Amino acid sequence: MNAIAVSPVQHVGVIGGGQLAWMLAPAAQQLGMSLHVQTPNDHDPAVAIADQTVLAAVADAAATAKLAQACDVITFENEFVDLPALTELEETGVRFRPRPAALASLLDKLDQRQLLARLGLPTPRFLAIAAATATKSELTALGFPVVLKQRRHGYDGKGTQVLRSLAELQQALQSYGDTPLLLEEFIPFEQELAVMVARSQSGAIATFPVVQTHQQNQVCRWVVAPAAIPGALQKAVAAIARTLVEAVDYVGVAGIELFQQGDRLWVNEIAPRTHNSGHYSLDACQTSQFEQQLRAIADLPLGSTALQWPGALMVNLLGFEDHQSDYAELRQQLAALPGACLYWYGKTESKPGRKLGHITLPLSGASSTKRAQQSQTMLAQVEAIWPNPDTAHQP
């Protein structure tokens, strides 16, 4: 456990009020910080734990100015912000961590790709396109299959499609209008990997263990920590993470998703915030990604990111039906699984694929092979209680 530090930052503002802000609360309490959130809905998860809530759209800069009056520093739960307006607020003395300048290369997926290319980091080939004016030569330049992405405001599978022919791609483009788009080379990966990295105001950097993630319909289904990869690849992932946060003078926690194929890596996406692939750290690491976020933005010493268990399986509890329920009975069954650490986000409405909570289970295997076997057994136990959205309605 980390020693409790006295923070020079007492009041933290969070733009966004979802589960990522909600999970900051225990660490904030431990560090003696109050949390203030800006979020549009009074039933968003973080409203229940916030010391103060500004009910307004995330991109409402006037509301952020109000939030700032009660806060020493403001951080972010999501990327749906008005960056030019935040830059203007910063010029008046509002402290954002990370700063708007650090976010400038990270919010748009094209900017992310161009940043990676400038830094010489491994990135799939990419091409910016416009649905209305894209030529056949542009659409076929990267071959097929190809990945079509909405450059801004895409998350949890929204705005990302894998398309296998020119006809599929042309049909998909019809629904985007003038939305800025990115076309990317499809990488036939062996594993999807992710790593959380923290950088403090003083420039200290700490990386969490590299994890394996599994996506289902572009939404994270489960995470295994640590990933079963050679030490050389672990070091390469950590070096990529360090290079990125240093290059943009990033302060806070960021998530980096990667593809692995043999001994090669490609960066998939960068999330400038705490991230779903790091939820296992709440229980499996000496310092959670949420405590680390607060430590980084307050310029406290970063905590140890070492695993407390040999390994961990985190499973997202995704909505499997359109329904309004707290699923109390199912949650009781999940909580009864050996070693289970269950988190329920308090959302009132279930929709297929919506993140309603997550469960983390310890893995005791001494080898990656044994942990992989355990994780599959445990995943089956979870899915016997909480249906997989893809199979919930199959006979």
C-alpha positions as CSV (number, residue, x, y, z in Angstrom):
1,M,0.0,0.0,0.0
2,N,1.1,3.5,-0.7
3,A,1.8,5.9,2.2
4,I,-0.9,8.5,2.5
5,A,0.5,11.8,1.2
6,V,-0.6,15.3,2.0
7,S,-1.6,16.8,-1.3
8,P,-1.0,20.4,-2.4
9,V,-4.2,20.0,-4.5
10,Q,-7.3,19.8,-2.4
11,H,-10.1,20.3,-4.9
12,V,-10.1,18.4,-8.2
13,G,-12.5,19.1,-11.0
14,V,-13.4,16.3,-13.5
15,I,-14.9,17.0,-16.9
16,G,-17.3,14.1,-17.3
17,G,-19.4,12.2,-14.8
18,G,-19.3,8.6,-15.9
19,Q,-17.8,5.5,-14.2
20,L,-14.3,6.7,-14.8
21,A,-15.0,9.8,-12.6
22,W,-16.9,7.6,-10.1
23,M,-13.9,5.3,-9.6
24,L,-11.7,8.3,-8.7
25,A,-13.7,8.8,-5.5
26,P,-12.0,6.2,-3.1
27,A,-8.5,7.4,-4.1
28,A,-9.5,11.1,-3.7
29,Q,-10.8,10.4,-0.2
30,Q,-7.6,8.6,0.7
31,L,-5.5,11.5,-0.5
32,G,-7.7,14.1,1.2
33,M,-9.1,15.6,-2.1
34,S,-12.7,16.7,-2.9
35,L,-14.1,15.8,-6.3
36,H,-16.2,18.3,-8.4
37,V,-17.7,17.1,-11.7
38,Q,-19.2,18.6,-14.8
39,T,-21.7,16.3,-16.4
40,P,-25.0,16.8,-18.3
41,N,-27.2,14.3,-16.4
42,D,-28.0,14.2,-12.7
43,H,-28.1,10.4,-12.8
44,D,-24.6,9.9,-14.2
45,P,-22.5,7.7,-11.9
46,A,-20.1,10.3,-10.5
47,V,-22.9,12.7,-9.4
48,A,-23.6,10.4,-6.4
49,I,-20.0,10.7,-5.1
50,A,-19.2,14.3,-6.1
51,D,-18.8,17.1,-3.5
52,Q,-20.2,19.4,-6.1
53,T,-21.8,18.9,-9.5
54,V,-22.1,21.4,-12.4
55,L,-24.9,20.1,-14.5
56,A,-23.9,21.0,-18.1
57,A,-22.6,19.5,-21.3
58,V,-19.1,18.3,-21.2
59,A,-18.1,20.8,-24.0
60,D,-19.7,23.8,-22.2
61,A,-16.7,26.0,-21.5
62,A,-18.8,28.5,-19.5
63,A,-19.8,25.7,-17.1
64,T,-16.1,24.7,-16.9
65,A,-15.3,28.2,-15.9
66,K,-17.8,27.8,-13.1
67,L,-16.3,24.4,-12.2
68,A,-12.9,26.0,-12.0
69,Q,-14.0,28.5,-9.3
70,A,-14.1,25.7,-6.8
71,C,-11.1,23.7,-8.0
72,D,-7.3,23.8,-7.8
73,V,-6.9,21.7,-11.0
74,I,-9.2,20.2,-13.6
75,T,-8.7,16.8,-15.3
76,F,-10.7,14.8,-17.8
77,E,-12.9,11.7,-17.9
78,N,-13.6,11.8,-21.6
79,E,-12.4,13.6,-24.8
80,F,-15.7,15.3,-25.9
81,V,-14.4,18.7,-25.0
82,D,-14.1,22.1,-26.8
83,L,-10.3,22.4,-26.9
84,P,-10.0,26.0,-28.2
85,A,-12.4,27.2,-25.5
86,L,-10.4,25.3,-22.8
87,T,-7.2,26.9,-24.1
88,E,-8.8,30.3,-23.6
89,L,-9.8,29.4,-20.1
90,E,-6.2,28.3,-19.4
91,E,-5.0,31.7,-20.4
92,T,-7.1,33.2,-17.6
93,G,-5.3,31.0,-15.1
94,V,-7.4,27.8,-15.0
95,R,-5.1,24.8,-14.5
96,F,-5.9,21.7,-16.6
97,R,-4.0,18.4,-16.3
98,P,-3.3,17.3,-18.9
99,R,-3.0,20.8,-20.5
100,P,-5.0,21.5,-23.7
101,A,-1.7,21.7,-25.6
102,A,-1.0,18.1,-24.6
103,L,-4.4,17.0,-25.8
104,A,-4.1,18.8,-29.1
105,S,-2.4,15.8,-30.8
106,L,-4.5,13.2,-29.1
107,L,-8.2,14.0,-29.5
108,D,-8.4,13.5,-33.3
109,K,-7.4,10.1,-34.6
110,L,-5.7,11.6,-37.6
111,D,-3.6,13.8,-35.3
112,Q,-2.7,10.7,-33.3
113,R,-1.5,8.9,-36.4
114,Q,0.5,11.9,-37.6
115,L,2.1,12.2,-34.1
116,L,3.1,8.6,-34.1
117,A,4.6,9.0,-37.6
118,R,6.6,12.0,-36.5
119,L,8.0,10.2,-33.5
120,G,8.9,7.2,-35.5
121,L,6.6,4.9,-33.5
122,P,4.9,1.9,-35.2
123,T,1.6,2.8,-36.8
124,P,-0.6,1.2,-39.4
125,R,-0.7,3.0,-42.8
126,F,-3.5,5.6,-42.8
127,L,-5.3,8.0,-45.0
128,A,-7.7,10.9,-44.2
129,I,-10.8,10.8,-46.3
130,A,-14.1,12.7,-46.8
131,A,-17.1,10.5,-47.5
132,A,-18.5,12.8,-50.1
133,T,-15.4,13.3,-52.2
134,A,-13.3,10.2,-51.7
135,T,-12.1,8.7,-54.9
136,K,-11.9,5.0,-55.8
137,S,-8.1,5.2,-55.8
138,E,-8.1,6.6,-52.2
139,L,-10.6,4.0,-51.0
140,T,-8.6,1.1,-52.4
141,A,-5.1,2.5,-51.5
142,L,-4.7,0.4,-48.3
143,G,-6.2,-2.8,-49.7
144,F,-8.9,-4.9,-47.9
145,P,-9.9,-5.5,-45.3
146,V,-9.6,-1.9,-44.1
147,V,-10.6,-0.1,-40.9
148,L,-12.9,3.0,-41.2
149,K,-12.8,5.3,-38.2
150,Q,-14.6,8.5,-37.2
151,R,-11.8,10.9,-36.3
152,R,-13.5,12.4,-33.2
153,H,-16.1,11.2,-30.7
154,G,-15.9,7.5,-31.4
155,Y,-15.8,5.1,-28.4
156,D,-16.9,1.6,-27.4
157,G,-17.3,0.5,-31.0
158,K,-19.1,3.6,-32.2
159,G,-17.5,5.1,-35.3
160,T,-15.3,2.1,-36.1
161,Q,-15.9,-0.5,-38.7
162,V,-13.8,-3.2,-40.3
163,L,-14.8,-3.5,-44.0
164,R,-13.8,-6.2,-46.4
165,S,-14.6,-4.9,-49.8
166,L,-14.9,-1.7,-51.8
167,A,-18.7,-2.2,-52.0
168,E,-18.9,-2.5,-48.2
169,L,-16.8,0.6,-47.7
170,Q,-18.8,2.7,-50.2
171,Q,-22.0,1.6,-48.5
172,A,-20.6,2.5,-45.1
173,L,-19.6,5.9,-46.2
174,Q,-23.2,6.8,-47.1
175,S,-24.1,7.2,-43.4
176,Y,-21.2,9.6,-42.5
177,G,-22.1,12.8,-44.4
178,D,-19.4,15.4,-43.8
179,T,-17.9,13.7,-40.7
180,P,-14.1,13.7,-40.8
181,L,-12.9,10.1,-41.3
182,L,-9.8,8.0,-41.2
183,L,-9.0,5.0,-43.3
184,E,-6.5,2.6,-41.7
185,E,-4.6,-0.5,-42.8
186,F,-6.1,-3.7,-41.2
187,I,-3.5,-5.4,-39.0
188,P,-3.9,-9.2,-38.7
189,F,-2.9,-9.2,-35.1
190,E,-2.2,-12.2,-32.8
191,Q,-3.1,-10.3,-29.7
192,E,-4.4,-6.9,-28.7
193,L,-2.4,-5.3,-25.9
194,A,-2.7,-2.3,-23.8
195,V,-0.7,-0.4,-21.2
196,M,-1.5,2.4,-18.8
197,V,1.1,5.1,-18.3
198,A,1.3,8.0,-15.8
199,R,3.4,11.1,-15.9
200,S,3.5,13.7,-13.2
201,Q,3.9,17.4,-13.4
202,S,7.5,17.0,-12.4
203,G,8.1,14.5,-15.3
204,A,8.2,11.3,-13.3
205,I,6.8,8.3,-15.4
206,A,5.4,5.0,-14.2
207,T,4.0,2.3,-16.5
208,F,1.6,-0.4,-15.5
209,P,1.9,-4.0,-16.6
210,V,1.2,-4.7,-20.2
211,V,-2.2,-6.5,-20.5
212,Q,-4.0,-8.6,-23.1
213,T,-7.4,-7.2,-24.1
214,H,-10.2,-8.9,-26.1
215,Q,-12.6,-6.8,-28.1
216,Q,-16.1,-7.8,-29.1
217,N,-17.8,-5.6,-31.6
218,Q,-15.1,-3.1,-31.0
219,V,-15.9,-3.0,-27.2
220,C,-13.6,-4.4,-24.6
221,R,-14.9,-7.7,-23.3
222,W,-12.1,-8.9,-21.0
223,V,-8.5,-8.1,-19.9
224,V,-5.8,-10.4,-18.7
225,A,-2.9,-9.0,-16.7
226,P,-0.1,-9.5,-17.3
227,A,0.0,-10.2,-21.0
228,A,1.8,-13.4,-22.1
229,I,4.5,-11.7,-24.1
230,P,8.3,-11.8,-24.1
231,G,10.3,-9.4,-21.9
232,A,11.6,-7.6,-25.0
233,L,8.1,-6.7,-26.1
234,Q,7.1,-5.5,-22.6
235,K,10.1,-3.2,-22.7
236,A,9.2,-2.0,-26.2
237,V,5.6,-1.2,-25.1
238,A,6.9,0.7,-22.1
239,A,9.3,2.7,-24.3
240,I,6.5,3.6,-26.7
241,A,4.4,4.8,-23.8
242,R,7.2,6.9,-22.3
243,T,8.1,8.4,-25.7
244,L,4.4,9.5,-26.3
245,V,3.8,11.2,-22.9
246,E,7.2,12.9,-22.9
247,A,6.7,14.2,-26.5
248,V,3.4,16.0,-25.7
249,D,4.3,17.0,-22.1
250,Y,1.4,14.9,-20.9
251,V,0.4,15.0,-17.2
252,G,-1.9,12.4,-15.9
253,V,-2.8,8.8,-16.9
254,A,-3.2,7.7,-20.5
255,G,-4.1,4.4,-22.0
256,I,-2.3,3.0,-25.1
257,E,-3.8,0.2,-27.2
258,L,-1.5,-1.8,-29.5
259,F,-1.6,-4.8,-31.9
260,Q,1.0,-7.6,-31.6
261,Q,2.0,-9.8,-34.4
262,G,5.0,-12.0,-33.6
263,D,7.8,-9.6,-32.5
264,R,6.1,-6.6,-34.1
265,L,4.0,-3.9,-32.5
266,W,1.6,-1.3,-33.9
267,V,0.0,1.4,-31.9
268,N,-3.8,1.3,-32.4
269,E,-5.2,4.2,-30.3
270,I,-4.3,6.5,-27.5
271,A,-6.8,7.4,-24.8
272,P,-5.8,10.6,-22.9
273,R,-7.5,9.5,-19.6
274,T,-7.9,6.5,-17.3
275,H,-9.1,3.6,-19.4
276,N,-11.1,0.4,-19.3
277,S,-8.1,-1.7,-19.9
278,G,-6.7,-0.5,-16.5
279,H,-9.6,-1.3,-14.3
280,Y,-7.9,-4.5,-13.1
281,S,-5.5,-2.2,-11.3
282,L,-8.1,-1.2,-8.7
283,D,-7.5,-4.5,-7.0
284,A,-4.6,-6.2,-8.6
285,C,-2.0,-3.4,-8.4
286,Q,-0.4,-1.7,-5.4
287,T,-1.6,1.6,-7.0
288,S,-4.7,1.9,-9.1
289,Q,-4.8,3.9,-12.3
290,F,-7.3,6.2,-10.5
291,E,-5.0,6.9,-7.6
292,Q,-2.2,7.4,-10.0
293,Q,-4.2,9.9,-12.0
294,L,-4.7,12.0,-8.9
295,R,-1.1,11.7,-7.8
296,A,0.1,12.7,-11.3
297,I,-2.0,15.8,-11.5
298,A,-1.2,16.9,-8.0
299,D,2.5,16.2,-8.5
300,L,2.6,13.8,-5.7
301,P,5.1,10.9,-5.9
302,L,3.8,8.2,-8.2
303,G,2.8,4.9,-6.6
304,S,4.1,1.5,-7.3
305,T,2.4,-0.2,-10.3
306,A,3.5,-3.7,-9.3
307,L,0.9,-6.5,-9.3
308,Q,-0.2,-7.8,-5.9
309,W,-1.4,-11.1,-7.4
310,P,0.3,-13.4,-10.0
311,G,-2.3,-12.2,-12.4
312,A,-5.9,-10.9,-12.9
313,L,-8.9,-11.3,-15.2
314,M,-11.2,-8.3,-15.6
315,V,-14.5,-8.9,-17.3
316,N,-16.7,-6.0,-18.4
317,L,-20.4,-6.5,-17.5
318,L,-22.0,-5.4,-20.8
319,G,-25.7,-4.9,-21.2
320,F,-27.3,-7.9,-22.9
321,E,-30.8,-6.5,-23.3
322,D,-32.9,-3.4,-23.4
323,H,-34.1,-3.2,-19.8
324,Q,-34.2,-1.2,-16.6
325,S,-32.9,-3.2,-13.7
326,D,-30.2,-3.2,-11.1
327,Y,-29.6,-7.0,-11.7
328,A,-29.3,-7.5,-7.9
329,E,-29.6,-11.3,-8.1
330,L,-27.0,-11.7,-10.9
331,R,-24.6,-9.3,-9.0
332,Q,-25.0,-11.4,-5.9
333,Q,-24.0,-14.5,-7.8
334,L,-21.0,-12.8,-9.4
335,A,-19.8,-11.4,-6.0
336,A,-19.9,-15.0,-4.7
337,L,-17.2,-16.2,-7.1
338,P,-13.9,-16.9,-5.4
339,G,-11.9,-13.7,-4.9
340,A,-14.3,-11.6,-6.9
341,C,-14.1,-7.8,-6.8
342,L,-17.3,-6.5,-8.3
343,Y,-18.0,-2.9,-9.4
344,W,-21.5,-1.8,-10.4
345,Y,-21.7,1.7,-12.0
346,G,-25.2,2.5,-10.9
347,K,-26.6,3.1,-14.4
348,T,-30.3,2.8,-14.5
349,E,-30.8,1.6,-18.1
350,S,-29.3,-1.4,-19.8
351,K,-28.7,-1.6,-23.5
352,P,-26.8,-4.3,-25.5
353,G,-23.1,-3.6,-25.2
354,R,-23.4,-0.8,-22.7
355,K,-20.8,-1.0,-19.8
356,L,-22.8,-1.5,-16.6
357,G,-20.0,-2.7,-14.4
358,H,-17.0,-5.0,-14.2
359,I,-15.6,-7.8,-12.2
360,T,-12.0,-8.6,-11.4
361,L,-10.8,-12.1,-10.4
362,P,-7.4,-13.1,-9.2
363,L,-5.2,-15.6,-11.1
364,S,-2.9,-17.7,-9.1
365,G,-1.1,-19.6,-11.8
366,A,2.7,-19.3,-11.6
367,S,3.1,-19.4,-15.4
368,S,1.4,-17.5,-18.3
369,T,0.1,-20.9,-19.6
370,K,-1.6,-21.7,-16.3
371,R,-3.0,-18.2,-15.9
372,A,-4.4,-18.4,-19.4
373,Q,-6.2,-21.6,-18.6
374,Q,-7.5,-20.2,-15.4
375,S,-8.7,-17.1,-17.1
376,Q,-10.7,-19.0,-19.6
377,T,-12.3,-21.2,-16.9
378,M,-13.2,-18.0,-14.9
379,L,-14.6,-16.3,-18.0
380,A,-16.9,-19.2,-18.5
381,Q,-18.0,-19.0,-14.9
382,V,-18.8,-15.3,-15.3
383,E,-20.7,-15.8,-18.5
384,A,-22.7,-18.7,-16.9
385,I,-24.1,-15.9,-14.6
386,W,-23.9,-12.8,-16.8
387,P,-24.7,-13.5,-20.4
388,N,-22.4,-12.5,-23.2
389,P,-24.3,-9.9,-25.3
390,D,-23.5,-11.8,-28.5
391,T,-25.0,-15.0,-27.3
392,A,-27.7,-13.8,-24.9
393,H,-30.5,-14.3,-27.3
394,Q,-29.3,-17.3,-29.2
395,P,-31.3,-20.5,-28.7
